[in-house]
């Protein structure tokens, strides 16, 4: 895999003033990237589907992972998630 295509240290977190989960990751060049997932933190409607808070958190992790892969042009098959207080981390 090309070094520029690597996605490392994926997490989702909440920001005090944002109603949405924020995805953060490190790209292959070592730059920290942040993008909104547009998935509501407390649950609600996302793309026509009603989500509980727990479902929204899991969906935000999947959406953030997809955003990171698209940004890097990477295809990574293995994922492992870990809860870290206010954030959820995902590792290869």
Number of C-alpha atoms within 10 A of each C-alpha: 8 9 12 13 19 20 24 18 13 25 26 28 21 17 11 7 6 12 15 21 27 24 27 23 23 18 22 16 12 13 9 13 13 17 14 19 21 17 25 22 23 15 18 16 12 14 8 7 7 11 19 13 14 12 14 22 23 15 19 27 25 16 20 25 23 15 19 26 17 12 13 19 14 19 14 13 6 8 11 8 14 11 11 11 7 10 19 19 20 20 13 13
